[in-house]
Structures are given as C-alpha cells and as structure tokens.
C-alpha cells in the first residue's frame, strides 16, 4: 500500500511536466510534414515558448518581426537530418509571454531569453541562426555570450553598429526606417496600426500560400493581441537611436561605438532587394568579427528569402555547414 501511494505521488508530480509538452505539425514547401515538440522555458518569470525537432548537435533559430517560428518551417526537415533544431517565439510573439512596459523590451532582455532557452537544452556552445529582429537579438547574444556560439548564421540582419552608422550617413536607410523613427518619436501615432499591418494574416505572403499556413498565421496573430503588438513597438522604442542620427549614437544596450566583437565563424546572407535594410549596411562588417566571415550577396532575394526561396537558401546553408561543421552525413548535394 505504501508503494502504491508513493507511485501515485510520483505520477501526480510528473503530470504537469508532461502536460507542458505537445505536438505541432507543419508542412514545408515540398509538402513534407514535420512534427515538433513544444515546451516552455522560464526566464525570470517570463515564459518563452519553443519548438524542437530532430536529434544531434543543437541549432537555435531566432525569427524576425512579421513572422513567428513557422517562418522557418522550410528549413526544418533539411536541418533536422543531422541537427536538433530549436525555434522559439521571441517575447511578445505567439505563445511566449508579453510583459507590459517598455523596460521589458531592451535587447538585453531578449538576449537573456535566448540564453535561458539555450541553457535549458545545453551548457555547451551551439549553432545560431537569426533574421531581422531575431538577428539583432542574436548579434547582441553573440557579442555578450561568445562562449555560447559555435557558428553564427545571419540573414538580412545588419550589425547594430553598422545600422547606427547607416542611419547617420545613408539617406536610403533613413527612408527605409522612417516607420521606426515615427514609432520612436510618437508611439501613439500609427505605431500599433503599422505593426498590425506587418503581422496581419491578410497580408500577401508568397511563402504562405496554403489555407493551413494562413490559419497558423491567423492563430499566432490573435495570440499576440494589442499587448503583444505593443511589446514589439516597445522593442523599437527602447533599442533604436532617435533622430537626429549621429554616427556614434548610443543604442542597442548602449554599447556606443565599443560593441564587443563576435568570435565565431560567421555566415551573412544579404538580399540586395531587401526593402527594410539597405545592403550598404554590410560594408566593413568584418571589423566586428574576429573570425572567418562569409558574405553572400543574393541579388534577387527579398527580406525573407529563406522562406520564399527555400531550396536555394538550404543549398547555400548546407554547403557552408558542411565546410565549417563537417560530419559523416553531408547536407549539401554538391
């Protein structure tokens, strides 16, 4: 009887842990279905939601604004051939928490979310991939936690120091970032409306052309609500420099002109047709990276070319990973 009572207590104790995990299914552009496991990580009271698939060395993906984790679904079947892939929702997005207050959206707070997610899985360095807002977070992560980053892959995510420079000297970047300036100068004027337009499930997205994918966007959009949309606006307000722009403006956690250098081998994939980030921002990128830098210019790519041209992007990714992370099982086909 005592044994049964002990067993019952153990089962009850495990029940919440088991209930925290679920399955998510999504198909890539080839129709290949990927089954992901879900879970949560606590970061000082803020719940960060993640998805994972595959076995092997760890790869963490930080998504951009206007997307959720499933913006990277076309890389999952490919990468999970030899890696365990972990995607997470940035705070304010989808199933992650949406704390209220601009002080909760410094880049350092989002960097700490990524650190909590990685520590949940491993204490060892891992491969990291970032895009857009997630890429900005990842730059901060790689600079402040170099011991956690084995390889760094960025797509359409200008280094924060270069972004500050381009706002000061490049009228094209200032024009592309005008919406950010308006958000910072007067967050009550159109900020939430603009963010609704970016995130809206009604917005035409070539990479989400099936009813199932559109439904996932609708669900994620409604989970954000105005509180989540305000959180994204607050990230812009607390991290970006204010006009008038100067070349040594203090922004992105106030490193000023003394941003720590990245220590990991780095792949940067740049789209010259990116309407949000002017390609001049990638000039002289190597001065902030104390390791190999591979810079790929994609002349017909968009801001989200990983989603819209996945076969080409995955081939590029596979070639680079096979060189910098060689294994018996190759990802590339040539």
C-alpha positions in Angstrom: 0.0 0.0 0.0 2.8 2.3 0.9 4.5 1.5 -2.5 1.2 2.4 -4.4 0.9 5.6 -2.5 4.5 6.6 -3.4 3.9 5.7 -7.1 0.7 7.7 -7.2 2.5 10.7 -5.8 5.3 10.4 -8.4 2.7 10.2 -11.2 0.9 13.3 -10.0 4.3 15.1 -9.6 5.2 14.3 -13.2 1.8 15.2 -14.7 2.4 19.0 -15.1 5.7 18.4 -16.8 4.2 16.1 -19.3 1.2 18.4 -19.9 3.7 21.3 -20.7 4.6 19.5 -23.9 2.5 19.0 -27.0 3.0 18.3 -30.7 2.9 20.8 -33.5 2.8 19.7 -37.1 3.7 21.9 -40.1 4.5 21.1 -43.8 7.3 22.6 -45.8 7.1 23.8 -49.4 7.5 20.2 -50.7 4.6 19.0 -48.5 7.0 17.2 -46.1 5.3 17.1 -42.7 7.4 18.0 -39.7 6.3 17.0 -36.2 7.7 19.3 -33.5 7.7 19.0 -29.7 6.6 22.1 -27.8 7.7 23.3 -24.4 8.3 26.4 -22.2 11.3 28.0 -20.6 11.0 30.4 -17.6 13.3 33.4 -17.7 12.8 35.4 -14.5 9.1 35.0 -14.6 8.7 35.4 -18.4 7.6 32.3 -20.3 9.4 31.7 -23.6 7.8 29.1 -25.8 9.9 26.8 -28.0 9.6 24.1 -30.6 12.1 21.4 -31.4 12.7 18.6 -33.9 15.5 16.3 -34.8 18.5 14.8 -33.0 22.1 15.8 -32.9 24.1 19.0 -32.3 21.9 21.9 -31.4 20.8 24.7 -33.8 18.8 27.6 -32.4 16.8 29.9 -34.7 15.7 33.5 -33.8 12.8 34.6 -36.0 12.2 38.1 -37.3 9.4 40.7 -36.9 6.4 39.9 -39.0 7.0 36.2 -38.6 6.6 33.5 -36.0 8.7 30.3 -35.6 6.9 28.8 -38.6 8.6 31.4 -40.9 11.5 28.9 -40.7 9.5 25.8 -41.4 11.1 25.3 -44.8 14.5 24.7 -43.1 13.3 22.2 -40.5 13.2 18.9 -42.5 16.5 19.9 -44.1 18.4 20.8 -40.9 16.9 18.0 -38.7 18.6 15.4 -40.9 21.6 15.8 -38.6 20.8 18.5 -36.1 18.3 19.1 -33.3 16.6 22.4 -34.3 15.2 24.6 -31.6 12.9 27.5 -32.6 11.5 29.9 -30.1 8.9 32.7 -30.1 10.5 36.0 -29.1 8.8 37.6 -26.2 5.6 39.4 -27.3 5.1 36.8 -30.1 2.7 33.9 -30.5 2.8 31.7 -27.4 5.6 33.4 -25.4 4.7 35.9 -22.7 4.0 39.6 -23.4 5.2 41.6 -20.4 3.9 45.1 -20.2 6.3 48.1 -20.1 9.0 49.4 -22.4 11.7 48.4 -19.9 10.9 44.7 -20.6 11.9 45.0 -24.3 15.6 46.1 -24.2 17.7 44.0 -26.5 19.5 42.7 -23.4 16.2 41.3 -22.1 15.6 39.4 -25.3 19.2 38.2 -25.3 18.6 36.8 -21.8 15.5 34.9 -23.2 17.7 33.2 -25.8 20.3 32.4 -23.1 17.6 30.8 -21.0 16.4 28.7 -23.9 19.9 27.5 -24.8 20.7 26.7 -21.2 17.5 24.6 -21.0 19.0 22.3 -23.6 22.7 22.5 -23.2 25.6 24.4 -21.4 27.8 23.9 -24.5 28.2 26.3 -27.5 25.8 25.8 -30.3 25.0 26.9 -33.9 22.8 30.0 -34.0 20.7 31.4 -36.9 19.0 34.8 -36.9 16.9 37.0 -39.1 15.6 40.6 -38.9 14.6 41.4 -35.3 15.8 37.9 -34.2 19.1 38.7 -35.9 19.5 41.9 -33.9 18.9 39.9 -30.8 21.4 37.3 -32.0 24.1 39.9 -32.7 23.8 41.0 -29.0 23.9 37.4 -27.9 27.0 36.6 -29.9 28.7 39.7 -28.6 27.9 39.2 -24.9 28.0 35.4 -24.8 30.7 34.3 -27.2 31.2 31.1 -25.3 27.6 30.0 -26.3 28.0 30.5 -30.1 29.9 27.8 -32.1 28.8 29.1 -35.5 26.8 32.2 -36.4 24.4 32.5 -39.4 22.6 35.7 -40.1 20.3 36.6 -42.9 19.1 40.2 -43.5 20.2 41.4 -40.1 22.6 44.4 -40.1 25.1 44.6 -37.3 23.7 47.1 -34.8 26.9 49.3 -35.0 26.6 49.4 -38.8 22.9 50.1 -38.6 23.6 53.2 -36.4 26.2 54.3 -39.0 23.9 53.9 -41.9 21.1 55.9 -40.2 23.6 58.7 -39.8 25.1 58.7 -43.3 22.8 56.8 -45.7 19.5 58.6 -46.7 18.2 55.3 -48.2 18.4 53.6 -44.9 16.8 56.5 -43.2 13.9 56.3 -45.7 13.5 52.6 -45.2 13.5 53.1 -41.4 11.1 56.0 -41.4 8.4 53.9 -39.7 10.8 53.2 -36.8 11.5 56.9 -36.4 7.8 57.7 -36.3 7.3 54.9 -33.7 10.0 56.3 -31.5 9.1 60.0 -31.9 5.4 59.5 -31.2 4.4 55.9 -30.4 0.7 56.9 -30.3 0.6 57.8 -34.0 0.2 54.8 -36.1 2.6 52.5 -34.3 0.1 49.8 -33.4 -1.6 50.2 -36.8 1.7 49.8 -38.6 2.6 46.7 -36.6 -0.9 45.2 -37.3 -0.2 45.7 -41.0 3.2 43.9 -40.7 1.8 41.0 -38.8 -1.6 40.8 -40.4 -2.7 37.4 -41.7 -4.4 39.1 -44.6 -1.0 40.4 -45.9 0.0 38.6 -49.1 2.9 36.2 -48.4 4.2 34.1 -51.2 5.7 31.6 -48.8 2.3 31.0 -47.1 0.0 30.1 -49.9 -2.0 27.3 -48.4 -5.0 27.5 -46.1 -3.2 25.6 -43.3 -0.3 28.0 -43.2 -2.6 31.1 -43.3 -4.5 29.6 -40.4 -1.4 29.3 -38.4 -0.6 32.9 -39.0 -4.2 33.9 -38.0 -3.8 31.9 -34.8 -0.4 33.4 -34.0 -1.6 36.9 -34.8 -4.6 36.7 -32.5 -2.4 35.3 -29.7 -0.3 38.5 -29.8 -3.3 40.9 -29.4 -2.6 44.5 -28.7 -0.4 43.7 -25.7 2.0 41.7 -27.9 1.9 44.3 -30.7 2.7 47.0 -28.2 5.7 44.8 -27.0 7.1 44.8 -30.5 6.7 48.6 -30.7 8.4 49.0 -27.4 11.4 46.9 -28.6 11.9 49.5 -31.4 11.4 52.4 -28.9 13.9 51.2 -26.4 16.6 50.0 -28.8 16.8 52.2 -31.8 18.6 55.6 -31.9 16.5 58.7 -32.1 16.7 61.4 -34.7 18.8 63.4 -35.4 21.0 60.4 -36.1 24.7 60.6 -35.3 27.4 58.1 -36.2 28.3 57.4 -32.5 24.7 57.3 -31.2 24.2 55.1 -28.2 21.6 52.3 -28.9 21.1 48.6 -28.6 22.1 48.3 -25.0 24.2 51.4 -25.0 27.5 49.9 -26.3 28.1 53.2 -28.2 31.0 52.7 -30.6 32.5 49.9 -28.5 30.5 46.9 -29.4 32.2 43.6 -28.4 33.5 41.6 -31.3 31.9 38.3 -32.5 34.3 35.4 -32.0 32.5 32.7 -34.1 32.9 31.9 -37.8 30.0 33.8 -39.4 27.8 33.4 -42.5 25.9 36.5 -43.6 23.3 36.2 -46.4 22.3 39.6 -47.9 19.4 40.4 -50.2 20.0 43.5 -52.3 16.2 43.8 -52.9 15.6 44.0 -49.1 13.3 47.0 -48.6 13.9 47.2 -44.9 17.8 47.0 -44.7 20.0 48.8 -47.3 22.8 46.5 -48.5 25.4 49.2 -47.8 24.9 48.3 -44.1 27.0 45.2 -44.6 30.1 47.2 -45.7 33.1 46.6 -43.5 31.2 44.0 -41.4 34.4 42.1 -40.8 35.8 44.7 -38.5 33.4 43.4 -35.8 34.1 39.7 -36.3 37.3 38.2 -35.0 37.0 35.0 -37.2 36.1 33.9 -40.7 33.3 35.9 -42.4 31.4 34.6 -45.4 29.3 37.3 -47.0 26.8 36.1 -49.7 25.0 38.7 -51.8 21.7 37.5 -53.1 20.7 39.8 -56.0 17.1 38.6 -56.5 16.4 37.9 -52.8 13.8 39.5 -50.6 13.8 40.4 -46.9 12.5 36.8 -46.2 14.3 34.8 -48.9 14.8 31.8 -46.6 11.0 31.4 -46.7 10.4 32.4 -50.3 13.3 30.6 -52.0 14.0 27.7 -49.6 15.6 25.3 -51.9 18.3 27.7 -52.9 18.7 29.0 -49.3 19.0 25.5 -47.9 21.6 24.5 -50.5 23.7 27.6 -49.5 23.3 26.7 -45.9 24.2 23.1 -46.4 27.4 24.0 -48.3 28.6 26.4 -45.5 27.7 24.0 -42.7 29.5 21.1 -44.4 32.6 23.2 -44.6 32.5 24.7 -41.1 30.8 21.8 -39.3 31.9 18.7 -41.2 30.2 15.4 -40.4 29.9 12.0 -42.0 26.4 12.9 -43.1 26.5 15.8 -45.5 23.8 18.4 -46.0 25.0 19.6 -49.4 24.4 17.8 -52.6 27.5 19.1 -54.4 
